[in-house]
Amino acid sequence: MSSASEERAETRLMRRPPPLENIIQDLLSNRGEEFESSVCNALNFLDFEASLTTSTEAESDVVAEALHAEIPYFIVVECQAVREGSQVGVDKLGQIRGNSPSYLDTRRQQLFEKGYKLIVGKPEFSDHAKERALPDVALMSVDTLIVILKIHKRHQFSQNDLHNVFQRVGEIRNADIANIMAQCLTEKQYARKLSIYSLIYAALLQNPYSTKLEKRKRWSSLKEVVGEVLAYGKLFRIGGLTSGEAIERIRDLDNPFLRIIEMKEEKVRLSTVSKSVVEEFSPFGEALVSDIDEKLHKLRGLKV
């Protein structure tokens, strides 16, 4: 292995965060530079590329980068832990506002479209700090950061999902996180269902790979269709797709409003309703047809 490769591998190893339980314990107990390191570990756990700065008074404490987001962004982070019974005041606001422009260097100007300022504090922020944070700095307590970490462990939010959190300004409260995460989950579930509906449509075509003539199959057994949907699911990397979920989505499409498919006696086929009619029926129909066309285009691109 070359020295450059070794250095990159070592950097990745250094950024691998500890287990969540350790991160939470450190966030709750650490202060000073150790608290900064705990916040850095937390951001890496959220799948950011986060690193500590040299921590001089002229610099902020952590920089976290989200290169894989649809709109790439980075976050300049100040960390402050004060004694129990005290509050994080306004001092860090002036510091982060003065420091943050220095982090938009030539590299970040080329890589990122957005940059944000965040102060992570414990145990809580003063009212004066909350008032002065607007219009450009976000305030997040350790308790709120821990809420995000716990939800992320269950649902593995993307950098796009987390963008909805870290682009906010002012105090970010637990209730804000609950609303944002619920919306992200709804969107993820909707997108998943839409993808599976499209795969069902493809499974009910005679030959989705080789022709733009979308001729439907005759009646097919439910078991056969489910098997094809599962195969397409692997091809399109829809994780955790099961026979039960595929059958639920097939039954979704056999309804009196859209009638995209027809079912009888454990057999399935596409209905005689055209895609153009489905597309005009509702915003859902438009989104479904768009996703179907995208999936079929990709399948046809696989033809040898």
C-alpha positions, 0 to 999 in steps of 0.5 A, spaced: 500 500 500 502 506 498 503 512 503 498 516 500 493 510 501 495 508 508 494 515 510 487 515 507 486 509 510 488 511 517 484 518 516 478 513 515 479 509 521 480 515 526 474 518 524 470 511 525 466 513 531 465 509 537 459 506 539 453 510 540 452 508 548 459 511 549 458 517 545 452 519 549 455 518 555 461 522 553 456 528 551 453 528 557 459 527 562 465 531 558 467 538 558 472 542 554 476 539 549 473 532 551 467 535 549 469 538 543 471 531 541 465 528 543 461 532 538 465 531 533 464 523 534 457 524 534 457 528 527 461 522 524 456 517 527 451 521 523 455 520 517 458 526 516 466 527 515 467 531 521 474 533 524 477 537 530 480 544 528 486 546 532 482 549 537 485 556 538 481 562 540 481 564 532 478 558 530 472 554 531 472 547 534 469 542 529 468 542 521 463 537 518 462 536 511 456 533 507 459 531 500 454 526 499 448 530 499 444 533 493 446 540 495 453 539 498 454 543 505 458 543 511 457 546 518 462 550 522 461 548 529 462 551 536 462 547 542 461 549 549 459 546 556 458 550 562 457 547 569 450 545 571 445 550 573 449 555 568 447 557 561 451 558 555 451 565 553 452 570 547 460 569 547 460 563 542 455 567 537 460 573 536 466 567 535 463 563 530 460 569 526 467 571 526 471 565 524 466 561 519 468 565 513 475 563 514 473 556 513 470 557 506 477 556 502 478 555 495 476 547 496 470 548 499 468 554 494 468 548 489 465 542 493 459 546 497 453 550 495 451 551 502 455 553 509 452 553 516 454 555 523 452 551 529 453 552 536 452 545 540 452 547 548 450 544 555 446 544 559 442 549 555 442 556 552 440 563 555 434 567 553 439 572 550 443 567 546 437 564 543 434 572 541 441 573 538 442 567 534 438 569 528 438 570 523 444 565 521 446 561 527 443 554 530 443 553 537 443 545 539 443 543 546 446 536 547 439 533 549 437 535 542 443 532 539 442 525 543 435 525 540 437 525 533 443 520 534 438 515 537 433 516 531 438 516 526 441 509 529 434 506 528 432 509 521 439 511 518 437 518 515 441 520 509 445 527 509 439 530 505 435 528 510 439 531 516 440 537 511 433 539 513 435 539 521 442 543 520 439 548 515 435 551 521 437 557 525 435 559 532 434 554 537 433 547 535 428 544 539 426 536 541 419 538 538 423 541 531 427 534 531 421 530 532 417 534 526 423 534 521 424 526 522 417 524 522 416 528 515 423 525 513 420 518 514 414 519 511 417 521 505 422 515 505 416 511 506 412 514 500 418 514 495 419 506 497 412 505 496 412 508 489 418 504 487 415 498 489 409 500 485 413 501 479 416 494 479 410 491 480 408 495 473 414 492 470 413 485 472 406 485 469 409 487 462 411 482 457 418 484 456 420 490 460 427 490 457 427 490 450 421 494 447 418 501 448 411 497 446 409 496 453 404 490 452 401 487 458 401 480 460 395 475 460 393 473 467 399 471 472 399 468 478 400 472 484 406 468 486 410 469 480 409 476 480 411 477 487 417 473 485 419 478 479 418 484 484 423 481 489 428 480 483 427 487 481 428 489 488 434 486 488 436 489 482 434 496 484 437 495 491 430 496 495 433 493 501 429 489 506 423 487 500 419 481 502 414 477 499 409 480 504 410 487 502 410 486 495 403 483 496 401 489 500 403 494 494 400 489 489 393 490 493 394 497 494 394 498 486 387 494 486 383 499 488 377 503 485 380 509 484 386 508 480 385 501 478 392 500 475 392 492 476 386 487 477 386 481 481 382 475 481 383 468 484 390 469 486 392 472 479 394 479 477 394 483 470 395 490 468 388 493 467 386 497 461 387 504 464 393 507 460 399 510 463 396 517 460 390 516 464 393 514 470 398 520 470 392 525 469 388 522 475 392 526 480 399 528 483 400 521 485 398 518 478 403 523 475 409 521 480 407 514 479 408 514 471 414 518 472 417 513 476 415 507 472 418 511 466 425 511 470 425 504 472 423 502 465 428 506 462 434 503 466 431 496 465 432 497 458 439 500 459 441 493 461 439 490 455 445 486 452 
